[in-house]
Amino acid sequence: LCKWCDSTSPVCGEKVCYSNCHLNSYCESPYEICVAIWKQDNDSIKISTLCHNPQLPVENVMVPNYNTSRCIMTHQSSEEGIFYICGCVDEQECNDKLIFENHTNGYSMLQSKEVIPVAAISLLPPLLVAVMITVIFYLCRTQKRRKRAKDWGQKHTQHQALPKPGKAAEDDEKLSVMTDDNHSSMNFTCANSINHNTELLPIELDEIVGKGQFAEVWRAKLNHTTSGQYETVAVKIFPCEEYSSWKNESQIFTDASLKHESVLQFLTAEDRGSGPRKEYWLITAYHSRGNLKDYLSRHILSWIDLQKMASSLVNGVAHLHSDYTACGRPKIPIAHRDIKSTNILVKSEWECVICDFGIALKLDPSLTADDFANSGQVGTARYMAPEVLESRVNLEDLESFKQMDVYSMALVLWEMASRCEVVGEIKSYELPFGSKVQEQPCVDTMRDIVLHGRGRPEIPCNWLVHQGMHFLCDTITECWDHDPEARLTAHCVAERFNLMAQMDCDDILNNNTDNEGSK
């Protein structure tokens, strides 16, 4: 896996620069290596990163000394300015870190131009403030961890002394954030982190409970090192070749602003093993009720069940799309890009959580359309919006990615509605377009139905008899509108669910008033 950008500006420190490239790609041939090219022209420095066959020239030069995991920059003669090149193997994205071992002109150029001193002076005040905030945060967090470990130990091991500091105490602290389905909430201070400890968490895989395109999901036991107890967790295991999927999902999960009651709660990410048998793990809360698709196939929902379960889904999507957390802190919006009933877990009879962020995308406003160039036609064909099927997503507008999610969310809401008792005769559960397509339809099939035929799942007339269901069906119809700009936002849908809940409360109050009057 190599960094792969046509042109970026490096970020440099002492004897080391970084490519500042945010894209990567697997090399097509096993003979290819990771390469980085440094070009300096007047005051401009540009870095190119790519996969390349070292037996062939690149930029009219051969890659020297590439049988190493370190990308050591080597000067090459060039008539167009200063030119450096390096090659490396055996390590993921090894062409990101560019090493200047002998104070070569490329690195010295930055210093001679006084780029680094000027930048350092300008950044010194905010850096000092950041260091102070970090120290204060660390001290507060350490104090809270000690208190939480003490409280948890008193609750679960009343007749046992507190564990001594060390690995056992760290593992117990990790354990304290996991609970069963009835209280499935991690302590947010511990959740959303990557486990950088050399010692891995004491996890025992129990049974495989799901398998997707990129990974397997296991039910597992997270052992309690002091009391002999354990907590049930879910472990998503990616093989070595799916490193990029694991990396993307772990980066989404480790964003503290992702935390929400309707988003799957995350404990930590780990890499295990070595060589071709290396695996990448994501460890999360475990929900025994399974995914929404399986749950709906076995259960019929009351109106209250539907309303609350659907509301939790909508609130989760609204949180992903929001520019702010529930506490009012700014956050980068996230587009899920693969919302479907198998990527939603049932936490309780009234709650769902969104999972599987393997192809999720951070909608960073600082990125350009070029950064999103390969972000068009992704997801599951059955749930793809018309503009995705047509490959006409407006990459200039970040709202386009949210509109794609809203369309997919509407199909999931339809699935829930189809299993609600207020619609009258309830048919056997089926996926959207279930009677029109095979189990795993291709993009061409869905393009014919959704794009050319303007087809949508059927909403029978008997669904509209119930006032609340009528309101929900109107909302669903507006969410899967053919025109992306005409669709409701997830926040608007969340407000409508709040209105539906208020309508139901008013009906209950009116009925109670009528009953008391009749008495």
C-alpha positions in Angstrom: 0.0 0.0 0.0 1.6 3.3 -1.1 0.8 6.9 -0.9 -0.3 8.1 -4.4 -0.7 11.8 -5.2 0.4 13.7 -8.3 1.5 16.8 -6.5 1.6 17.8 -2.8 3.6 20.2 -0.7 5.8 18.5 1.9 5.7 19.1 5.7 9.2 19.0 7.1 10.9 18.5 10.5 14.5 17.7 11.5 16.0 15.6 8.7 12.6 14.2 7.8 9.7 15.4 5.6 6.3 14.0 5.0 4.5 13.8 1.7 1.3 15.4 3.0 -0.6 13.1 0.7 -4.0 11.9 1.9 -4.6 9.3 -0.8 -3.3 5.8 -1.1 -3.6 2.8 -3.4 -2.5 -0.9 -3.6 0.2 -1.5 -6.2 -1.2 -3.6 -9.1 1.9 -5.7 -9.5 3.9 -7.6 -6.8 7.1 -6.3 -8.5 6.2 -2.6 -7.9 7.5 -0.5 -5.0 6.5 2.7 -3.3 8.3 5.8 -4.8 8.4 9.4 -3.8 9.8 12.2 -6.1 10.9 15.6 -4.8 11.0 18.5 -7.3 12.2 22.0 -6.5 11.7 24.8 -8.9 12.6 28.3 -7.6 10.5 28.7 -4.5 8.2 25.8 -5.2 8.5 22.3 -3.9 6.3 19.5 -5.1 6.1 15.8 -4.0 4.8 13.1 -6.3 4.1 9.7 -4.7 3.1 6.5 -6.6 3.6 2.8 -7.2 6.3 2.0 -9.7 8.2 -1.0 -11.2 11.9 -0.3 -10.2 13.1 -2.1 -13.4 11.8 0.8 -15.4 12.8 4.5 -15.3 10.6 7.2 -13.7 11.2 10.8 -14.7 14.0 9.5 -16.9 16.0 8.1 -13.9 16.2 4.7 -12.2 15.1 4.3 -8.6 18.2 3.7 -6.4 18.5 1.7 -3.2 14.9 0.7 -2.9 15.3 -2.6 -1.0 14.5 -1.0 2.3 11.5 0.0 4.3 12.8 3.5 4.7 12.4 6.1 1.9 15.8 7.7 1.8 16.0 10.7 -0.6 18.8 10.5 -3.1 19.8 13.5 -5.2 19.6 13.1 -9.0 21.0 15.5 -11.7 18.3 17.5 -13.5 18.2 20.5 -15.8 14.8 21.6 -14.5 15.9 22.2 -10.9 16.6 20.2 -7.7 15.4 16.6 -8.0 15.4 13.8 -5.4 13.9 10.4 -5.5 13.5 7.5 -3.1 12.0 4.0 -3.2 11.0 1.5 -0.5 9.2 -1.8 0.2 7.9 -4.1 3.0 6.0 -1.4 4.9 2.6 0.2 4.3 2.7 3.7 2.9 6.5 3.8 3.4 6.8 6.6 0.8 5.0 9.0 3.1 8.1 9.6 5.4 10.9 11.1 3.3 14.3 10.8 5.1 17.3 13.1 4.4 20.2 11.4 6.1 23.0 13.6 4.9 21.5 17.1 5.2 21.0 17.0 1.5 20.2 20.2 -0.4 16.5 19.4 -0.6 16.0 19.6 3.1 18.6 22.4 3.6 16.8 24.4 1.0 13.8 24.7 3.3 16.0 26.0 6.0 18.0 28.3 3.8 14.7 29.9 2.7 13.9 30.3 6.4 10.6 28.5 5.8 10.9 26.5 8.9 12.1 29.3 11.3 9.3 31.7 10.1 6.7 29.0 10.4 8.0 28.0 13.8 7.9 31.6 15.1 4.4 32.2 13.8 3.1 28.9 15.2 4.8 29.3 18.6 1.9 31.1 20.5 -0.9 28.7 19.4 1.5 25.8 20.0 2.1 26.8 23.6 -1.7 27.2 24.2 -2.2 23.7 22.7 0.4 22.2 24.9 -1.2 23.8 28.0 -4.6 22.5 27.0 -3.2 19.1 26.4 -1.5 18.9 29.8 -4.7 20.1 31.5 -6.8 17.6 29.6 -4.4 14.8 30.4 -4.4 15.5 34.1 -8.2 15.6 34.1 -8.5 12.4 32.1 -6.0 10.6 34.4 -8.0 11.6 37.4 -11.3 10.5 35.9 -9.8 7.1 34.9 -8.6 6.5 38.4 -12.0 7.3 39.8 -13.8 5.2 37.2 -11.5 2.1 37.8 -12.1 2.5 41.5 -15.9 2.7 41.1 -16.0 -0.2 38.7 -13.9 -2.3 41.0 -16.2 -1.6 44.0 -19.2 -2.5 42.0 -18.0 -5.8 40.5 -15.5 -7.0 43.0 -16.7 -5.9 46.4 -14.7 -8.4 48.4 -11.5 -7.9 46.3 -8.7 -5.4 46.6 -8.2 -2.9 43.8 -5.7 -4.1 41.1 -2.2 -2.8 41.2 -1.1 -0.3 38.5 0.1 -1.9 35.3 -1.2 -3.9 32.4 -4.0 -5.5 34.5 -5.3 -2.2 35.6 -5.2 -0.9 32.0 -7.2 -3.9 30.8 -9.7 -3.6 33.6 -10.2 0.0 32.7 -10.9 -0.9 29.1 -13.3 -3.5 30.3 -15.2 -1.1 32.4 -16.6 0.6 29.3 -18.4 -2.5 28.0 -21.8 -3.5 29.2 -24.7 -5.8 28.0 -27.4 -4.9 25.6 -29.7 -3.4 28.2 -27.2 -0.9 29.3 -25.1 -0.8 26.1 -23.1 2.4 26.6 -19.3 2.8 26.9 -17.7 5.4 28.9 -16.9 8.0 26.3 -13.5 8.8 27.8 -12.2 5.4 27.1 -14.1 4.7 23.9 -12.9 5.7 20.4 -9.2 5.1 20.7 -6.6 3.0 19.0 -4.8 0.6 21.3 -1.1 1.6 21.0 0.0 -0.7 23.9 2.4 -3.4 23.0 0.2 -5.8 25.0 -3.1 -6.6 23.2 -6.4 -6.8 25.0 -7.2 -10.2 26.4 -9.8 -11.2 23.9 -11.1 -14.7 23.2 -12.9 -15.2 19.9 -16.2 -17.1 20.4 -18.3 -17.4 17.3 -18.5 -15.8 13.9 -21.8 -13.8 13.6 -21.4 -12.1 10.2 -19.3 -11.7 7.1 -19.1 -8.8 4.7 -17.2 -7.9 1.6 -14.1 -6.7 3.6 -14.2 -8.4 7.0 -15.7 -11.0 9.4 -17.5 -10.1 12.6 -17.1 -12.3 15.7 -18.7 -12.4 19.0 -15.9 -12.5 21.6 -15.1 -12.4 25.3 -13.1 -9.6 26.7 -11.6 -11.2 29.8 -11.4 -9.5 33.2 -7.8 -10.1 34.3 -8.5 -9.7 38.1 -11.9 -11.2 38.7 -12.1 -13.9 36.1 -15.2 -12.4 34.6 -15.6 -11.3 31.0 -17.7 -8.9 28.8 -19.1 -9.8 25.5 -17.8 -7.7 22.6 -17.9 -7.7 18.8 -14.6 -8.0 16.9 -14.5 -7.0 13.2 -11.5 -8.7 11.6 -10.0 -7.5 8.4 -7.4 -9.6 6.5 -4.0 -8.0 5.6 -5.1 -7.0 2.1 -8.1 -5.0 3.5 -5.8 -2.7 5.5 -7.2 0.4 3.7 -10.8 -0.4 4.7 -9.7 -1.0 8.3 -7.7 2.2 8.4 -10.6 4.3 7.0 -13.1 2.8 9.5 -10.8 3.1 12.4 -10.1 6.8 11.5 -13.8 7.4 11.4 -14.4 5.6 14.7 -11.5 7.3 16.6 -13.0 10.8 15.9 -14.4 11.8 19.3 -17.2 13.7 17.7 -18.7 10.5 16.3 -20.0 9.5 19.7 -23.7 9.2 19.7 -26.3 6.9 21.2 -27.4 5.9 17.7 -23.9 5.1 16.5 -22.2 1.8 17.3 -20.0 2.3 20.3 -16.3 1.7 19.6 -13.7 0.4 22.1 -10.4 0.2 20.2 -8.5 -0.8 17.1 -5.6 -3.2 17.0 -3.3 -4.9 14.5 -2.4 -8.5 15.3 0.1 -11.0 13.8 2.7 -10.4 11.2 3.5 -11.0 7.5 0.7 -12.4 5.3 -1.2 -13.6 8.4 -1.5 -10.1 9.8 -5.0 -9.1 10.8 -6.6 -5.8 11.7 -9.2 -5.7 14.4 -12.0 -3.2 15.4 -13.5 -4.0 18.8 -17.0 -2.6 19.5 -20.1 -3.1 21.6 -22.0 -6.4 20.9 -25.7 -6.4 20.3 -27.3 -9.8 20.5 -30.5 -8.8 18.5 -28.5 -8.7 15.3 -29.0 -6.4 12.3 -32.3 -4.7 11.4 -32.9 -6.9 8.4 -32.9 -10.1 10.4 -34.9 -8.5 13.2 -37.6 -7.3 10.9 -37.9 -10.7 9.3 -38.8 -12.1 12.8 -40.8 -9.3 14.4 -43.8 -7.2 13.7 -43.6 -3.6 15.1 -46.3 -1.7 16.9 -46.7 2.0 15.9 -44.8 3.1 19.0 -42.0 0.5 18.3 -41.7 1.8 14.7 -41.8 5.4 15.7 -39.0 5.1 18.3 -36.8 2.7 16.3 -37.0 4.8 13.2 -36.4 7.9 15.1 -33.2 6.5 16.5 -32.0 5.7 13.0 -32.9 9.2 11.7 -31.2 10.9 14.7 -28.1 8.8 14.1 -27.9 9.9 10.4 -28.6 13.5 11.4 -25.7 13.4 13.9 -23.4 12.1 11.2 -24.4 14.9 8.8 -24.3 17.6 11.4 -21.6 20.3 11.7 -21.9 20.2 15.4 -22.1 17.6 18.2 -25.0 17.5 20.6 -22.9 19.6 23.0 -22.5 22.3 20.4 -18.8 21.6 19.5 -17.9 21.9 15.8 -17.4 18.6 14.0 -16.7 17.5 10.4 -19.8 16.0 8.9 -19.6 12.3 7.8 -21.4 10.6 4.9 -22.0 6.9 5.6 -22.5 6.0 1.9 -23.8 2.5 2.6 -26.9 2.9 4.7 -29.0 -0.3 4.6 -30.8 -2.6 7.0 -27.8 -5.0 7.4 -25.6 -2.0 8.5 -28.0 -1.1 11.3 -27.9 -3.1 14.5 -30.9 -3.4 16.9 -29.7 -2.2 20.4 -33.1 -2.6 22.1 -36.8 -2.9 21.1 -36.9 0.8 20.6 -33.3 1.7 19.5 -31.0 1.1 16.6 -27.3 2.0 16.0 -25.6 2.6 12.7 -22.5 0.5 12.0 -20.0 -0.4 9.3 -18.1 2.8 8.3 -15.8 1.1 5.9 -16.5 3.4 3.0 -17.7 6.4 5.1 -16.3 9.8 4.0 -15.4 12.8 6.1 -16.9 15.9 4.4 -14.0 18.2 5.2 -14.8 21.6 3.6 -11.0 22.1 3.1 -11.0 19.3 0.5 -11.6 19.9 -3.2 -13.6 18.0 -5.9 -10.3 16.4 -6.9 -10.0 14.8 -3.5 -13.4 13.3 -3.9 -12.8 12.2 -7.5 -13.2 8.4 -6.7 -16.1 8.9 -4.3 -19.0 8.6 -6.7 -20.5 5.2 -7.3 -20.0 3.3 -4.1 -22.3 1.4 -1.8 -24.9 -1.3 -2.3 -26.7 -1.3 -5.7 -30.1 -1.9 -4.2 -29.8 1.2 -2.0 -28.0 3.5 -4.5 -29.6 6.9 -5.2 -30.5 7.7 -8.8 -27.6 10.2 -9.2 -25.2 7.5 -7.9 -26.5 4.9 -10.4 -26.1 7.5 -13.1 -22.6 8.5 -11.9 -23.6 12.1 -11.9 -22.9 13.1 -8.3 -22.1 16.7 -7.8 -18.6 16.5 -6.2 -18.4 20.3 -5.9 -21.2 20.3 -3.3 -20.6 18.3 -0.1 -24.4 18.2 0.5 -24.6 15.7 -2.4 -23.1 13.0 -0.3 -25.7 13.7 2.5 -28.5 13.5 -0.1 -27.3 10.1 -1.1 -27.6 8.9 2.5 -31.1 10.3 2.9 -32.3 8.4 -0.1 -30.9 5.1 1.3 -32.3 6.0 4.7 -35.8 6.3 3.1 -35.6 2.8 1.8 -34.8 1.5 5.3 -37.7 3.5 6.8 -39.9 1.8 4.2 -38.7 -1.6 5.4 -39.6 -0.7 8.9 -43.0 0.6 7.9 -43.8 -2.6 5.9 -43.6 -4.5 9.2 -45.8 -2.3 11.3 -49.2 -3.6 12.5 -51.0 -0.4 11.7 -50.7 -1.0 7.9 -53.4 -3.7 8.1 -52.4 -6.9 6.4 -48.7 -7.5 7.0 -46.9 -9.4 4.3 -43.7 -11.4 4.7 -40.7 -9.2 5.1 -38.9 -8.3 1.9 -36.1 -5.9 1.0 -36.9 -2.8 -1.1 -37.7 -3.7 -4.7 -37.7 -7.3 -3.4 -40.3 -8.6 -5.9 -38.6 -6.9 -8.9 -35.0 -7.9 -8.5 -32.9 -10.8 -7.4 -31.2 -11.1 -4.0 -28.1 -9.1 -5.0 -29.1 -6.9 -8.0 -26.4 -5.4 -10.1 -26.0 -1.7 -10.8 -27.4 -2.0 -14.4 -30.6 -3.6 -13.1 -31.2 -0.9 -10.4 -30.4 1.7 -13.0 -33.2 0.5 -15.2 -35.7 0.4 -12.3 -34.8 3.5 -10.3 -33.2 5.8 -12.9 -35.1 5.1 -16.1 -38.3 3.7 -14.7 -38.5 6.1 -11.7 -39.5 3.0 -9.7 -39.7 3.0 -5.9 -41.0 0.5 -3.3 -44.8 0.3 -3.2 -46.8 2.2 -0.6 -50.3 0.6 -0.6 -53.4 2.7 0.1 -54.1 0.8 3.3 -50.9 2.2 4.8 -52.3 5.7 4.6 -55.4 5.1 6.7 -53.4 5.6 10.0 -52.7 9.3 10.5 -49.2 8.8 11.8 -48.3 6.3 9.1 -49.6 8.6 6.4 -47.3 11.3 7.7 -44.4 8.9 7.7 -45.1 7.8 4.2 -45.2 11.4 3.0 -41.8 11.9 4.6 -40.4 8.7 3.0 -41.6 9.9 -0.4 -39.9 13.3 0.0 -36.6 11.5 1.1 -36.4 9.3 -2.0 -37.3 12.1 -4.5 -35.5 11.7 -7.9 -34.1 15.2 -7.5 -31.4 15.3 -4.8 -32.0 18.9 -4.1 -35.7 18.3 -3.4 -35.0 15.7 -0.7 -35.4 16.5 3.0 -32.3 16.7 5.1 -31.8 14.2 7.9 -32.2 17.0 10.4 -35.6 17.9 8.9 -36.7 14.3 9.1 -35.6 14.2 12.7 -37.8 17.2 13.4 -40.7 15.5 11.7 -40.3 12.5 14.0 -40.4 14.8 17.0 -43.6 16.3 15.6 -45.1 12.8 15.1 -44.3 12.0 18.8 -46.0 15.2 19.8 -49.0 14.4 17.7 -49.3 11.0 19.5 -49.0 12.7 22.9 -51.7 15.1 22.0 -54.0 12.3 20.8 -53.4 10.4 24.1 -54.2 13.6 26.1 -57.3 14.3 24.1 -58.6 10.7 24.5 -58.0 10.8 28.2 -59.9 14.2 28.4 -62.8 12.7 26.4 -63.0 9.6 28.7 -63.0 11.8 31.8 -65.7 14.0 30.4 -67.9 11.0 29.5 -67.6 9.8 33.1 
